[in-house]
């Protein structure tokens, strides 16, 4: 897979898996809804400021964002490694906000528990039909 | 979710996501086929000795094994943190071997590229219908 194929692939996925490294050095993975926005090699997610992962990324910004599609026998997967930034800047929060979010954040786009995770990918590792490789982004 | 509910949940999943920490300190997630065996808080996977993750776990055994199920709106996820051991012991390899594996490992259960990952979980973090919690295993 080349860079274009990777971004085409991830744009179609409905779930992303983001991993952090916790305070004891353990990797921690969790599923997230699809990214809110993909712009160049930056990927934006919305989340709760109070969530554990936000605390982990503030302490250690090294991150992995993983996407996969499972077929009957084989699967394709792409792991992008890079840095995760916790954005509390209101302009970024406004850009990522969607009206349905008010179900989770009663105070709207200025709710202090609403924040944006901005991931900047540096390199991707892909697996596709028993082949694998890596790409600088 | 309590310990019993967690193990009942993960036993039904067809995909596991295992994360390592690479040589530069980045977490790396990848999908795996369902575990070959779950015994107490030990979870066994089969894999290629030559794969990157095996090298990463030899250098740093801190690991996360993640399972999830996506519903229409909500999802359930369980991240188990613990240590990953790369087993090359023939008795363990024989125990985990299945006849269909010979499609990937031409030399059978003694193929040097066939090895077993034995994960020993210490604690689980779960997310279920907007609630979350953690459990010592």
Interface residues (C-beta under 8 A of the other chain):
Chain A: X14 X15 X17 X19 X20 X21 X22 X24 X25 X26 X27 X28 X29 X30 X31 X52 X60 X62 X63 X64 X66 X68 X70 X75 X77 X79 X81 X125 X127
Chain B: X14 X15 X17 X19 X20 X21 X22 X24 X25 X26 X27 X28 X29 X30 X31 X52 X60 X62 X63 X64 X66 X68 X70 X75 X77 X79 X81 X125 X127
